Amino acid sequence: MKKLFLVFLTSLVLFQCKKTPTIEVGQNVFISATVLNARKTPTLDGEKVGKFNLGDEVKVLERSEKDVEIDGISAFWYRIQSKEITGWVFGGYLSVTKVESRDAIIAAVQGNFVFCTIPDRMDCSNTIEFDGESFVFRMFNQYSGISEKLEGVFDVYSDHLVLDTKSRLVRPSIFIQFPQTEEERTAYNNAYFGYSDSDSHLVSLSTYPVTGKQDLYFYVCNEKLLLLIEKKEKDSACKSEYAYTKSSYSSP
């Protein structure tokens, strides 16, 4: 089953490296956006008539006369049809290559990933554990142990995940050198340890709030799933010095 998911993700990555393909009327294509609005007319102002989801297979019924540029992508609008919905969509979010469903991608990333040098998997540090549509990120330091923990949910796109952190805990003795407030002084004194791998020594601090979202791009290299914090061409991604890989992978 794991290898099957890797085949799915390989097809996604290959698609992402190509320019917007030519799509013909009558052709079957796939939705490559997480959610894509179907509209009554071929414009962004067109009335919404429904939504298509990542991986949906649809049939092309009609193409607009001119192409337009949206989000830096130049493509035609297409009127497409599924079993339930018919409407116009921007062609920049259609793929002639099979795109797997949101559920399939979520299933592929379940489990624990470790940030290591590749392919020898040395110098490992941070971890990300995916459980359903939730994640737990832990940052480690070889001298002090765990320093930070993030928990939240994630969403799926055709070539990457978006981590949305809901809570953040930190080690005061690492983040704070000179406590300035009563909150910082109390946290610093109560949770000072030279080295610890325990979450119990992490606390919530108002001076270190949850900030923003994080993208993680996925690539399949030598039948192994890699997660990177930046988008790269596939060949460059596979040559990365560091990446998140499944903790169950063994050294070659």
Secondary structure as UniProt FT lines:
FT   HELIX           2..16
FT   TURN            25..26
FT   STRAND          28..31
FT   STRAND          35..39
FT   TURN            44..45
FT   STRAND          48..53
FT   TURN            54..55
FT   STRAND          57..63
FT   STRAND          68..70
FT   TURN            71..72
FT   STRAND          73..75
FT   STRAND          77..81
FT   STRAND          86..90
FT   HELIX           91..93
FT   STRAND          94..95
FT   HELIX           102..108
FT   STRAND          111..117
FT   TURN            118..120
FT   STRAND          127..131
FT   TURN            132..133
FT   STRAND          134..141
FT   TURN            142..144
FT   STRAND          145..156
FT   STRAND          160..170
FT   HELIX           172..175
FT   HELIX           182..190
FT   HELIX           199..201
FT   TURN            206..207
FT   STRAND          213..221
FT   TURN            222..223
FT   STRAND          224..228
FT   HELIX           234..238
FT   STRAND          242..246
FT   TURN            247..248
//
